[in-house]
Amino acid sequence: MSTIESQIQKLNDTNAELARVNNELTNTVRTHTSAINNEVAAAKNTMAAATASAISEVKADANAVNAEIKARMDDAVVPWLPAMTKVQFDALRADRKQKYAGSGFVEWGKHSSVYEINANINEGMFCASYNGESSRYSKLTIGSKLGSSGQSSTEFASVLVDGVTLRLSDSRVDVYGIHCTFPEAPDGTKTYDSATGTVTQHTNAEVAFASETATNKVITSRKDLVFLESWHEKITDKDIVYPLGNVQYGATSYEGIALSNNLVAQSYSAFGEWDENTKGYGAKWSSLTDAQKALFLSEPGHNIYYDAKAKIYVQVRYRMRVVEGMSDDWNELRPSVHEITTEWAIANRRRITFVQGSDLSISSTVFLMKDHAQTALTKADNGIAEGEAQTLGRTSFGGTKPLALPIALVQRMNQGAFHPTYNPMGTGKLINTAENGWVHWYASNAASVSSKSACFIDYRDGGVGDKNRKVGAIRGGDGYSGRLEQYKFHDAIYAGQVEDLRLNANKLDVNKLREDTMRKAVAGTLRGKEPTLFTHFKELKSGYYRASNEWNASFYDSPQDGNTIDFFSNGFRASTPVMVWQPATGITLYGTVSNSNAHLKLTDQFSNLGGEKHTNPLSKVGLTHSDICYFAELKKMGSEFDSLPWVDIIGHPERIATTFPNGVIGQWLPKLPDNSSGYPLNRKMTNTALNASYSRDLGATWTNANVGHNALLNTSSGSWNPEVVALLSYESQASFTALANNLNIADNSAGDVFVSLSASTNQGNRLHPSLTNKIGKSGVSDPTFKSYSVASSQVMNDKLVYEPKHQLMDVAKPANNSPAVKALSTITEKNGLYYLQLHGAELKHHTPTFNDVNPSSNTTYTEGNFYCLTNYGAKGYYVCGVTMTFAFYTDKKFIQMENGDIVHGPTNQVVLRKLNTADGGSWGDDQTIPIVNGEDVKTDLNGNVVKVFCHHSQIPLGIVHND
C-alpha cells in the first residue's frame, strides 16, 4: 500500500474512531440529560410535597394558636363573671359543716300571726286555720313576712344541706316563703296490697271495694311525707338557671329578668308523680346577656359555682317533694334512727320514697339511712338521707348525690261520708232519705249505712256519698261537712295533722336546750302524736276474774265454779287489745288477749293497751273475784294527731253493743249512766264546747247538742239516763312523751324537779297526763306547779347516781282530790339526736285516820300506822316507821330531831316520822327520783301504790355535737 493510501487509511481510521467517540459522547449526553430531566421532575415533586406539608403544618399551628387564644379568652371571661369557683364553694361547705351540727334548719323562718293563718307548727311552719276558702287552706307553708312572729332572725327559712345553705322561697307571693301542696285525699278508689306492695287505681269506689281481699284493702286513711330534695346540676344540661336554685320557683321574673315555665318537662318541677300542675319558672341560660348572667353568678343565694376542671357552671338546686302515702304506716323517717331497714322513708315496710335529682322524672332508686354501707358522702351527718351508690354523678353532678331532708308527715282525712262506725276518717255528710239534701249521720232522715263502701259510693249508685266531692270539701263549706270537731274538710291541711320532722342544724347548748324544752313542756306547747281509739263491745262482753300467774289471768262466766270464757270463739283472737272495767271497784285495766284461751294479760297502765305486761296478782291493783268485769276490744287507729278529735262513749256495755254492733270510734268512759251528774272524761278537754250525740232507743233516733262541761274537774257535768248511749266529742292534745329506757345524760347535768297538779294545760296539765295518764284538777290559789333543785353531786359520769334526792316538797293539799306528778328533766342522746328525758313518779295526796296518843305514856307504835301526839313538844302528826313500845319523855333512847322525826338514839333509826302539815295529810313523797326503765310501780310513804317512769320526748330536739 502506497504511502498516500496508507495515510488515507489512517485518516479513515481516525474518522471512524472520532465517529465512535462522538456516538459514545452523544449517548452519554443523552443519558445524563434524561437523568437530569428525571432528577428535575423528582425535585419538582419533592418541592410540591414539601410545600403542601408546610402549608398543612402552618394551618395546624394556626388552628392550635386560635384554640389557645379562645381558651385564654374563655379563661379571661370567668374572673370577669363573678362566679365562685368550686374550690371556694367547697371550702365554704367544709366551714359550715364545722360550724353546724348537721344538715337541718339554720333559721326556721317566721310564721304568720295574722288571725286567719295563725295555726303554727312550732317555729316557722303554719297552716291557714280560718273557716273559709283560701288558696293557702290546702297547703303547708314555711316562712312569712305577713304578721311575722317567732324566734327566727330571718323571715324566710334557711336550710343547710351537706354544707350548702338554701333559702326557702318560691316568691309566688312576696309575703310567703314556701308553699307545699298535696295530692287529693283518699277517695275510696285505690287499693293497697300489703303482701305485694301494689297500689291499684280502680275506676270507682264500688270496683275498689269489690276487689278487697285479706291483704288488699281500700286506702281510706293515709299519711303523706314532705321532704326537701337537693342535688348539683350543670346549668348547660337543660340550659336553665333557677332563682335560688328552686326548680319550683313561682314568679314570672327575677330582678327584671323574664322567667319562663315551659323550658323543661313539667315533671321536673312537680311535687310528686301525682302533681301535673306545678311548673317552675327559670331563665334560658344561653339567652341571657353577660350582665344578666353576672346577676345570678354574683349572688351566693343562687348557689352557682364554676368547675374549672370540667369548664362548666354548676347550680345546687332543690325541690319540695310530697310523697302520697299508701297507709298510715311509715318508718325510718329520721335518717339516723334505725327501726326496720337501712333505706330511708319506707311505708308499711315497702319502698315508696325515690330519688329524682336532675332527672326529669322520679327514678326507682332510693335514699339511704346512716347505717347503710353506701352512705359514703354524709356518714357523719345525722340530719340528711343520701341517694344510693348508683345516683353518684348520675342524678347529681360530679362526686355528689341527691340528698333528702325530712320536713313533715301529714295525716289525711278522706273524701267519704263520715260515720262513727264505718268511716270515722270521713268528712262529708250523708244523703238524706229523700235524696234531696245532705245531713249528719245522726239525723232522723239520714240514709242508712251498713258498710264502709257505702260512704264512698255515690247515692245515685247505691251508696250515701257524693261523686262530685263537694260534700266534705272546702268549697262546700261547713254546711256540707259531716264532722263535728276541728277536721272538717278533706282537702284542708290542719296544724293538728302535722308531725314536724325538721331538725335544728345549729349546735345547741345542752343546758339551755333542757330549760327551754322543759318550759315548753310545762306550757303545753311541745308537740306530740297519738292515735284515736275504736271500741267494740261484742256479744261476749263480761266475766269474772278467777286466778292469776306471772304471765296472765283467767276469766270465768261466773264468780264461783262455772266455765272458763272462750275468748277465741267470740271474736277475741290472741293478741286482741282489750280494756277491762270492774264497776264495783272502779278499776280499769288494759292489755291483750293471751295465746292461752280464757286468759288476759293486764295492768292498770294505759300504756299496756295491746301490750304484753301483766300484774300478778290483779288484786294488787284492786280487782276482786266476786264482782263482774266488762271487757271490750279497744284498738288504736292508724291515724295520729297532735290535736286529737276525741270521742268518749257513755252507756251500759249491753246497750252499746246493741246500738253499735260493729263497734264505734272512741273510748268507753268507765262510769255507768245512772242519772247522776259528773262523768270524768277520759282525756283533758282543750276546746270550749263538749258535743254529744245520744240515743235512748238503741240508735233508732238520735239527739245532738252541746252539753255541760266542768273545765276544772274535766267532766261532762250533766246527768245521763241509764238508757242512754252517748258519744261525747271534744278536742284533746296528744301526749308528747313516750316510755323509754334510762339513758346517759348529756353534759353531765340535770334540771330541777318539776311538780304539778294544775288543771291548766299551760301549767303542766299536758305534761302530767303524758307521763301518768292522770289529769290535774287543782285550781287552788297556791301555785299548782313548782320546781325543786337536785344537787349537782347527784350526777356523775353521765349517769344519775342511784336515786337523786331533792328538797322537801311544800305543795299544798290539792283541790278536788287532784293527782300530781313530779319529774326530773335531763337531756339524753339517742341515735345522734338530743331528746328530753324525764324521770319521776305519780303523787297521791292522802289524809289518814290518826290514833290520838299521849307521848308521855307507854304506847306500842305499829309500823305503817298513823298517830296524833296530843301534847308536849312532840305534838303533831306522825307515821310509824318501826314497831316499838316507848314513852317518849321518860325513855331517853328516843330523841326528837330538828325536823320533828322521833328516832331511836343508839341506831339513829326513825321510829316516828313527822308529817309537817296542818292536818297530817301528805303526798307520801320520799324526796327521791326513781330511776327505772319505762314504767314500774312503787309504794309511797303513805302506803299508796304509785306509778314511776322514765319517758323521752317523742320528737328529737336537735343534733348531737361534740364541741
VENDA-V696829 format. One record per pair of residues at least 24 apart in sequence whose ideal C-beta (glycine too) atoms are under 6 Angstrom apart, sorted by the first residue. I is the first residue (numbers start at 1). J is the second residue. D is the distance in whole Angstrom. If there is no record, write none. Layout:
# VENDA-V696829
i: [I | I]
j: [J | J]
d: [D | D]
This chain:
# VENDA-V696829
i: [78 | 81 | 81 | 81 | 82 | 82 | 82 | 83 | 83 | 83 | 84 | 85 | 86 | 86 | 89 | 93 | 96 | 97 | 100 | 100 | 101 | 101 | 101 | 102 | 102 | 102 | 102 | 103 | 103 | 103 | 103 | 103 | 103 | 103 | 104 | 104 | 104 | 104 | 105 | 105 | 105 | 106 | 106 | 106 | 107 | 107 | 107 | 107 | 108 | 108 | 109 | 109 | 109 | 109 | 109 | 109 | 110 | 110 | 110 | 110 | 110 | 111 | 111 | 112 | 112 | 112 | 113 | 113 | 114 | 114 | 119 | 121 | 121 | 121 | 122 | 123 | 123 | 124 | 124 | 124 | 127 | 127 | 133 | 137 | 137 | 138 | 138 | 138 | 139 | 139 | 140 | 140 | 141 | 141 | 142 | 142 | 142 | 143 | 143 | 144 | 145 | 146 | 160 | 161 | 161 | 161 | 162 | 162 | 164 | 166 | 167 | 167 | 170 | 170 | 170 | 170 | 171 | 171 | 172 | 180 | 180 | 180 | 181 | 182 | 182 | 183 | 183 | 185 | 185 | 185 | 185 | 185 | 186 | 186 | 186 | 186 | 187 | 188 | 188 | 188 | 190 | 191 | 191 | 192 | 192 | 197 | 199 | 205 | 205 | 206 | 209 | 220 | 221 | 221 | 221 | 221 | 222 | 222 | 222 | 223 | 223 | 223 | 223 | 224 | 224 | 224 | 224 | 225 | 225 | 225 | 226 | 226 | 226 | 227 | 227 | 227 | 227 | 228 | 228 | 228 | 229 | 229 | 229 | 229 | 230 | 230 | 231 | 231 | 231 | 231 | 232 | 232 | 232 | 232 | 232 | 233 | 233 | 233 | 233 | 234 | 234 | 234 | 235 | 235 | 235 | 238 | 239 | 239 | 239 | 240 | 241 | 241 | 241 | 242 | 244 | 245 | 245 | 245 | 245 | 245 | 247 | 247 | 247 | 248 | 248 | 248 | 249 | 249 | 255 | 257 | 257 | 259 | 265 | 267 | 267 | 268 | 271 | 272 | 273 | 274 | 314 | 323 | 328 | 328 | 332 | 333 | 333 | 335 | 335 | 335 | 335 | 336 | 336 | 336 | 336 | 337 | 338 | 342 | 342 | 342 | 344 | 344 | 344 | 355 | 355 | 355 | 355 | 357 | 357 | 357 | 358 | 359 | 365 | 365 | 367 | 377 | 382 | 382 | 383 | 383 | 406 | 407 | 408 | 408 | 408 | 409 | 410 | 410 | 411 | 411 | 411 | 413 | 413 | 415 | 415 | 416 | 416 | 416 | 417 | 417 | 417 | 417 | 418 | 418 | 419 | 419 | 420 | 420 | 421 | 421 | 421 | 422 | 422 | 422 | 423 | 423 | 424 | 426 | 427 | 427 | 427 | 427 | 428 | 428 | 428 | 429 | 429 | 429 | 430 | 431 | 431 | 435 | 438 | 438 | 440 | 442 | 442 | 442 | 444 | 484 | 484 | 485 | 485 | 486 | 487 | 496 | 496 | 496 | 499 | 503 | 504 | 507 | 508 | 510 | 510 | 510 | 511 | 513 | 513 | 514 | 514 | 514 | 517 | 517 | 518 | 518 | 521 | 522 | 523 | 524 | 524 | 524 | 526 | 527 | 528 | 528 | 528 | 528 | 529 | 529 | 529 | 530 | 530 | 531 | 531 | 531 | 532 | 533 | 533 | 534 | 534 | 534 | 534 | 535 | 535 | 535 | 535 | 535 | 535 | 536 | 536 | 537 | 537 | 537 | 537 | 538 | 540 | 541 | 541 | 541 | 542 | 542 | 543 | 545 | 545 | 545 | 548 | 548 | 548 | 550 | 552 | 552 | 552 | 552 | 553 | 553 | 554 | 554 | 559 | 564 | 565 | 567 | 567 | 568 | 576 | 577 | 577 | 577 | 577 | 578 | 579 | 579 | 580 | 580 | 581 | 581 | 582 | 582 | 582 | 584 | 585 | 585 | 587 | 587 | 588 | 605 | 606 | 607 | 642 | 643 | 644 | 644 | 646 | 646 | 646 | 647 | 647 | 648 | 648 | 648 | 650 | 650 | 651 | 655 | 656 | 658 | 659 | 659 | 659 | 673 | 673 | 673 | 674 | 675 | 676 | 677 | 677 | 678 | 679 | 679 | 680 | 681 | 683 | 684 | 684 | 684 | 684 | 684 | 685 | 686 | 686 | 686 | 687 | 687 | 690 | 690 | 691 | 692 | 692 | 693 | 694 | 694 | 695 | 696 | 696 | 712 | 712 | 713 | 713 | 714 | 733 | 735 | 736 | 736 | 737 | 737 | 737 | 738 | 739 | 739 | 740 | 740 | 741 | 742 | 742 | 742 | 743 | 744 | 745 | 745 | 745 | 746 | 746 | 748 | 748 | 750 | 750 | 750 | 751 | 752 | 752 | 753 | 753 | 753 | 753 | 754 | 754 | 755 | 755 | 755 | 756 | 757 | 757 | 757 | 757 | 758 | 758 | 768 | 771 | 771 | 771 | 772 | 772 | 772 | 774 | 776 | 777 | 777 | 778 | 778 | 778 | 779 | 780 | 780 | 782 | 800 | 803 | 803 | 803 | 803 | 804 | 805 | 805 | 806 | 809 | 813 | 814 | 824 | 829 | 832 | 833 | 834 | 834 | 835 | 835 | 835 | 836 | 837 | 838 | 839 | 839 | 839 | 841 | 841 | 841 | 842 | 842 | 843 | 844 | 844 | 845 | 846 | 846 | 847 | 847 | 850 | 855 | 856 | 857 | 858 | 860 | 877 | 877 | 878 | 878 | 879 | 880 | 881 | 881 | 882 | 882 | 884]
j: [306 | 293 | 294 | 297 | 294 | 297 | 298 | 297 | 304 | 306 | 305 | 306 | 305 | 307 | 305 | 163 | 163 | 163 | 160 | 505 | 507 | 959 | 961 | 381 | 382 | 383 | 959 | 160 | 161 | 162 | 381 | 383 | 384 | 405 | 383 | 503 | 504 | 505 | 159 | 502 | 505 | 158 | 160 | 505 | 152 | 154 | 157 | 158 | 152 | 157 | 142 | 143 | 152 | 156 | 157 | 177 | 144 | 148 | 150 | 152 | 155 | 144 | 150 | 144 | 146 | 147 | 147 | 149 | 146 | 147 | 495 | 495 | 498 | 500 | 500 | 150 | 151 | 150 | 152 | 157 | 493 | 495 | 474 | 474 | 492 | 491 | 492 | 493 | 179 | 181 | 180 | 493 | 176 | 179 | 168 | 177 | 178 | 168 | 177 | 176 | 175 | 175 | 505 | 230 | 403 | 405 | 378 | 403 | 316 | 318 | 244 | 301 | 246 | 248 | 249 | 250 | 250 | 251 | 250 | 226 | 320 | 322 | 271 | 224 | 322 | 274 | 324 | 412 | 413 | 414 | 415 | 490 | 219 | 220 | 222 | 414 | 415 | 218 | 416 | 456 | 219 | 216 | 218 | 219 | 326 | 350 | 326 | 456 | 457 | 457 | 453 | 414 | 328 | 425 | 638 | 639 | 325 | 327 | 412 | 325 | 328 | 409 | 411 | 322 | 324 | 325 | 410 | 323 | 345 | 409 | 322 | 407 | 408 | 321 | 404 | 406 | 407 | 318 | 320 | 405 | 319 | 321 | 402 | 404 | 318 | 403 | 357 | 358 | 396 | 402 | 314 | 316 | 396 | 397 | 400 | 315 | 317 | 358 | 397 | 312 | 314 | 397 | 285 | 313 | 315 | 264 | 284 | 285 | 286 | 282 | 283 | 285 | 296 | 282 | 301 | 303 | 315 | 316 | 317 | 318 | 280 | 317 | 319 | 278 | 280 | 319 | 280 | 281 | 295 | 283 | 292 | 283 | 360 | 360 | 361 | 360 | 322 | 322 | 362 | 324 | 397 | 353 | 638 | 639 | 369 | 406 | 501 | 369 | 370 | 384 | 385 | 370 | 382 | 831 | 832 | 831 | 371 | 369 | 371 | 372 | 368 | 369 | 385 | 387 | 391 | 395 | 402 | 395 | 396 | 402 | 395 | 395 | 390 | 391 | 404 | 401 | 832 | 959 | 503 | 959 | 501 | 501 | 498 | 500 | 501 | 499 | 497 | 498 | 497 | 639 | 640 | 487 | 490 | 469 | 490 | 455 | 456 | 465 | 455 | 464 | 465 | 482 | 482 | 483 | 449 | 455 | 664 | 665 | 660 | 662 | 664 | 449 | 452 | 455 | 452 | 455 | 665 | 455 | 472 | 483 | 489 | 490 | 471 | 472 | 482 | 471 | 480 | 482 | 464 | 459 | 464 | 459 | 471 | 480 | 482 | 693 | 702 | 704 | 701 | 691 | 729 | 645 | 729 | 731 | 645 | 641 | 642 | 643 | 529 | 959 | 958 | 961 | 958 | 746 | 747 | 827 | 749 | 827 | 957 | 751 | 825 | 827 | 836 | 957 | 751 | 825 | 767 | 764 | 762 | 761 | 762 | 766 | 736 | 642 | 734 | 735 | 736 | 954 | 640 | 642 | 734 | 734 | 735 | 636 | 637 | 640 | 637 | 634 | 667 | 635 | 637 | 663 | 665 | 632 | 634 | 649 | 666 | 667 | 668 | 633 | 663 | 632 | 653 | 656 | 657 | 571 | 570 | 630 | 653 | 657 | 628 | 630 | 629 | 623 | 625 | 629 | 616 | 617 | 618 | 616 | 594 | 599 | 601 | 614 | 600 | 618 | 598 | 599 | 626 | 598 | 598 | 593 | 597 | 597 | 633 | 609 | 610 | 634 | 635 | 631 | 632 | 634 | 629 | 631 | 630 | 670 | 623 | 627 | 629 | 627 | 622 | 624 | 622 | 623 | 670 | 935 | 773 | 739 | 734 | 731 | 732 | 734 | 683 | 730 | 732 | 727 | 729 | 681 | 682 | 728 | 720 | 726 | 725 | 725 | 725 | 698 | 698 | 699 | 725 | 720 | 722 | 724 | 722 | 719 | 719 | 718 | 719 | 715 | 715 | 716 | 715 | 714 | 732 | 714 | 732 | 765 | 769 | 775 | 730 | 731 | 732 | 733 | 730 | 731 | 728 | 730 | 729 | 726 | 728 | 727 | 724 | 726 | 725 | 723 | 724 | 759 | 779 | 777 | 816 | 775 | 766 | 770 | 770 | 954 | 770 | 951 | 953 | 954 | 934 | 935 | 950 | 952 | 933 | 931 | 933 | 950 | 828 | 798 | 798 | 826 | 828 | 827 | 829 | 795 | 798 | 790 | 795 | 826 | 825 | 787 | 789 | 788 | 806 | 822 | 824 | 787 | 823 | 786 | 811 | 822 | 785 | 784 | 814 | 818 | 820 | 784 | 785 | 821 | 821 | 949 | 951 | 821 | 842 | 947 | 819 | 818 | 816 | 818 | 814 | 815 | 818 | 815 | 812 | 815 | 812 | 931 | 928 | 929 | 930 | 931 | 929 | 927 | 928 | 927 | 925 | 921 | 845 | 929 | 960 | 960 | 956 | 957 | 958 | 952 | 953 | 956 | 953 | 952 | 951 | 929 | 931 | 950 | 930 | 946 | 948 | 946 | 947 | 923 | 944 | 946 | 923 | 924 | 942 | 919 | 921 | 920 | 888 | 889 | 887 | 887 | 885 | 915 | 920 | 912 | 914 | 913 | 912 | 910 | 913 | 909 | 911 | 911]
d: [6 | 6 | 5 | 5 | 6 | 5 | 4 | 4 | 6 | 4 | 5 | 5 | 5 | 5 | 4 | 3 | 5 | 5 | 6 | 5 | 5 | 4 | 4 | 5 | 5 | 4 | 4 | 5 | 5 | 6 | 5 | 4 | 4 | 6 | 4 | 4 | 6 | 4 | 6 | 5 | 6 | 5 | 5 | 5 | 5 | 4 | 6 | 4 | 4 | 6 | 6 | 3 | 5 | 5 | 3 | 6 | 5 | 4 | 5 | 6 | 5 | 6 | 5 | 4 | 5 | 5 | 4 | 4 | 6 | 4 | 4 | 5 | 5 | 5 | 5 | 5 | 6 | 6 | 6 | 6 | 5 | 5 | 5 | 6 | 5 | 5 | 6 | 6 | 5 | 6 | 4 | 5 | 6 | 5 | 6 | 5 | 5 | 6 | 2 | 6 | 5 | 4 | 4 | 5 | 6 | 6 | 6 | 6 | 5 | 5 | 5 | 5 | 6 | 6 | 6 | 4 | 6 | 4 | 4 | 5 | 5 | 6 | 6 | 6 | 6 | 4 | 4 | 5 | 6 | 6 | 5 | 4 | 5 | 5 | 6 | 4 | 4 | 6 | 6 | 3 | 5 | 5 | 5 | 5 | 5 | 4 | 6 | 4 | 5 | 5 | 4 | 5 | 6 | 5 | 6 | 5 | 4 | 6 | 5 | 5 | 5 | 5 | 5 | 6 | 6 | 5 | 5 | 4 | 6 | 6 | 5 | 4 | 4 | 5 | 5 | 5 | 5 | 6 | 6 | 4 | 6 | 5 | 6 | 6 | 4 | 5 | 4 | 6 | 4 | 4 | 5 | 5 | 5 | 4 | 5 | 6 | 6 | 4 | 6 | 5 | 6 | 6 | 5 | 5 | 6 | 5 | 6 | 5 | 5 | 4 | 5 | 5 | 5 | 4 | 6 | 5 | 5 | 5 | 4 | 6 | 4 | 5 | 5 | 6 | 5 | 5 | 5 | 5 | 6 | 6 | 5 | 6 | 5 | 6 | 5 | 5 | 5 | 5 | 6 | 5 | 5 | 5 | 3 | 6 | 6 | 6 | 6 | 6 | 6 | 6 | 4 | 5 | 4 | 5 | 4 | 5 | 5 | 5 | 5 | 4 | 6 | 5 | 4 | 5 | 5 | 6 | 5 | 3 | 5 | 4 | 5 | 5 | 6 | 6 | 5 | 6 | 4 | 5 | 5 | 6 | 4 | 6 | 5 | 6 | 6 | 4 | 5 | 5 | 4 | 6 | 6 | 6 | 5 | 5 | 5 | 4 | 4 | 6 | 4 | 5 | 5 | 6 | 4 | 5 | 5 | 6 | 5 | 5 | 6 | 5 | 5 | 6 | 5 | 6 | 6 | 4 | 4 | 6 | 3 | 6 | 6 | 4 | 4 | 3 | 5 | 6 | 6 | 4 | 4 | 4 | 5 | 6 | 6 | 6 | 6 | 5 | 4 | 5 | 6 | 5 | 5 | 4 | 6 | 6 | 6 | 5 | 5 | 3 | 6 | 6 | 4 | 5 | 5 | 5 | 4 | 5 | 6 | 6 | 6 | 5 | 6 | 5 | 5 | 6 | 6 | 5 | 5 | 5 | 5 | 4 | 5 | 4 | 5 | 5 | 4 | 5 | 3 | 5 | 4 | 6 | 5 | 4 | 5 | 4 | 5 | 5 | 5 | 6 | 5 | 5 | 6 | 6 | 6 | 5 | 6 | 6 | 6 | 6 | 5 | 4 | 3 | 5 | 5 | 5 | 4 | 5 | 4 | 6 | 5 | 6 | 5 | 5 | 6 | 5 | 6 | 6 | 5 | 4 | 5 | 5 | 4 | 4 | 5 | 6 | 6 | 5 | 5 | 5 | 5 | 4 | 5 | 5 | 6 | 5 | 5 | 5 | 4 | 6 | 5 | 5 | 6 | 4 | 5 | 5 | 5 | 4 | 6 | 5 | 5 | 4 | 5 | 6 | 5 | 5 | 5 | 6 | 5 | 6 | 5 | 6 | 5 | 6 | 6 | 6 | 4 | 5 | 5 | 6 | 5 | 4 | 6 | 4 | 4 | 5 | 6 | 5 | 5 | 4 | 5 | 4 | 5 | 5 | 6 | 5 | 6 | 6 | 4 | 5 | 6 | 4 | 5 | 5 | 4 | 6 | 6 | 6 | 6 | 5 | 5 | 5 | 6 | 5 | 6 | 4 | 6 | 5 | 4 | 5 | 5 | 5 | 5 | 4 | 5 | 5 | 6 | 5 | 5 | 6 | 6 | 5 | 5 | 4 | 6 | 6 | 5 | 4 | 6 | 5 | 4 | 6 | 6 | 4 | 4 | 6 | 5 | 5 | 4 | 4 | 6 | 4 | 6 | 4 | 5 | 6 | 6 | 6 | 5 | 5 | 4 | 4 | 5 | 4 | 4 | 6 | 5 | 5 | 5 | 5 | 6 | 5 | 4 | 5 | 5 | 5 | 4 | 4 | 5 | 5 | 5 | 6 | 6 | 5 | 5 | 6 | 4 | 5 | 4 | 4 | 4 | 5 | 4 | 6 | 6 | 5 | 4 | 5 | 4 | 6 | 6 | 6 | 5 | 6 | 6 | 6 | 5 | 6 | 5 | 5 | 5 | 5 | 4 | 4 | 5 | 5 | 5 | 6 | 4 | 5 | 5 | 5 | 6 | 5 | 6 | 6 | 5 | 4 | 4 | 5 | 5 | 6 | 5 | 6 | 4 | 6 | 3 | 6 | 4 | 5 | 6 | 5 | 4 | 4 | 3 | 4 | 6 | 5 | 6 | 4 | 5 | 6 | 5 | 5]
